[in-house]
Every structure is written in structure tokens, then in C-alpha cells.
């Protein structure tokens, strides 16, 4: 479970542990999807780090990830071994996103 | 493009520790690494007397990138377990972290990804010292850092035009510098008396067919590099995948399922990667 700085938290990430304030009172439950206003509140309360779910580290959508893979392999068309590597990596990314859903 | 004299560049790179832009703590480490008579005791003392360095080294060794089952709690223990060369490489790896971040955003992540994947591949191939290969994965792009600190303007421009030209950074380096980050990295690895196989892996991670002493190891880092780029973990200076060397691919002999399993394990190893290096 990655622990990340509140400054790097983006809307859409989900907490993997409850967030408590300095008095130990839980202010945000586990499994909460973060919004701009929640993130603002965390910053105002002086919270430095929170734990978020790993899959939300992928700030990109699966489709964007796959498109980028295509682009990276652009120059390597018609090379069977590179096609194979591309296919394996595509399948890997699909599985990664499905697994973390 | 500005002609760069290779011998002059080499001299610069070999004297990186004299650069005014290098932080004092790193200078100490580089000076230390240069000493040809480093012993296990000396390196252990050197790291132990610096609490920040001790913490960084122990954090790295105990991270899932290495996958040791127990907890290694002292530098002495680490040196005994991993040997002088691995600790030397690790000392360099953790201390250039900040420079790496500055040289190229994402290079540290790319390097960690390669380290983790190289470690897993070495284990899968049943190699005797997966830790050596992990270090090679971590340091394979050290030449990029050396170029970025020694000829900052030239290298920055080089990276910028790489994208415009639609080339890989390797091709652009060859064109502009007449050398490449692999060779540049090997200069310093040689100077610091790193073991021959590590020098070779750094030098030939893009041309694994030229490796002599460490063919399998070089193939592992070569394939790891390409897979980590393909997956899009971190950034290695360009947006194109260099071509895989068929011979290296065949030496490892992994099938599709093997590769997928290795990639998934790599993702698990890197789940907490943000913690490493700080």
C-alpha cells in the first residue's frame, strides 16, 4: 500500500487506510474515493501523508496506457519479436487493470 | 551539432567528483569509491558512520526489489551477506538518486524497475548471485546521469531533439557524442574497479551480443530494460523502444507466460517504490 504525500494525491485515488487527525480521530474512512474538496480539507488540516490503494497510482486509464504502448512500438512494426513483446505487455497491462478493479 | 571530443569527454566523466555542482556528501562517496584498496571493513565503517547513508542502504536491501526473506538490520551483516561489490554498487546507486532525479525525471523509477525485473529473471534462471545482477539493473543507465552532470547543456538539448528526430536516446547520443551512455558508464565503472561483469553489463546493455564475461547477465538487463520501457514504468529519456537483440532473447529462453509472470512479480516488488531513495 503506497504512502504518498498529500501534495501528490489526485482526485479519484482511494484511501487504503483510515486517515486520522492529530488527536487520533478518524476523519476519513478506509476505501474513500478522494475528491478535490476532501484533498483540500486534508491539506488545511496539515495532514502530510496518507495511504492510497496501489491501483490508483495508475493515474492514466487503461486505454491511455495501451495507446502509449502502441506509440512506443511505432518504429518497430514488422519485427515479429517486437510484436510479440508488445502483445505480452498489452496483455500484462490489461491483466493489471482487471486485477485491481 | 557541436563536435565533442571523446577523449575530453572521458576525462571529464572520470573526474566527475571534481565538479562544483556535485553535493559535498556525494563527493565524499565518489572519492571513497575511487580508492582501489576498499575492503569489506572499510566500506562497512564508511557507511555506518553516516546514519542517513546507513538508512538508505538498509532500506534498499530490505526492499522487495531484492526479495530477501529476513530483515537485514546492520551494515556489517549486509556486507557479509552481499559482498563488497554489491555494496559498492548499492552505495553508488543510492547516492546518485538525487542526481538521477534531476538528470531525467523518471530515470530512478526506470532503474528501480530494471533492478527488480533483473533480480526476478536472475532467480528464475537459477543464477548464483541475483544481487549482482540487481545492482547491474539499478546502475545500467548511470552513463546518462554522468552525461547530464558533465555536459548539462549539450545533453539537455540532445534529449529535447531526440523526440523531434523520432530517435532513441541511444541513437541520438551516437550521432551527437560519438559514444553512448553505456560506454560512458563503463568508463567510470572501470575507474572504480567495479567487477568485470558489471562493467560489461553497463557497457553493453544495448548490445548484449558483444558481452563476453557476462552474456546471460547482460541479456537479462537488456531484456529487463526493454520490458520496463514497454510497460511504461518510469522514463529513460525517449519514447521509443529500442530493438531487442534476438540472441539475448534466445539465451534467456523465456516463454510468454514466463514473461507475464515476471512482469506481475515486478509490479508487486515495486508497490512501495516511492519509499526508496528518499
Interface residues (C-beta under 8 A of the other chain):
Chain A: X1 X2 X3 X4 X54 X65 X68 X69 X71 X72 X73 X74 X75 X76 X79 X81 X82 X84 X85 X86 X88 X89 X91 X92 X93 X95 X96
Chain B: X166 X226 X227 X229 X230 X231 X232 X239 X240 X241 X243 X244 X246 X249 X256 X259 X260 X263 X264 X267 X271 X272 X273 X274 X275
